[in-house]
Amino acid sequence: HKKGREDTMPYEGSEERRDLQLRPLQGQPSRGL
């Protein structure tokens, strides 16, 4: 397990996932649902 890219911006993926979960219709409903 390398802690480099994720450590640089761990919120990047978390934020994107949160956005899809909060409003999957605005993002990708196929992925949200």
Secondary structure, DSSP 8 states (H G I E B T S, - for coil): ---SHHHH-HHHHHHHHHHHHH-TTTS-HHHH-
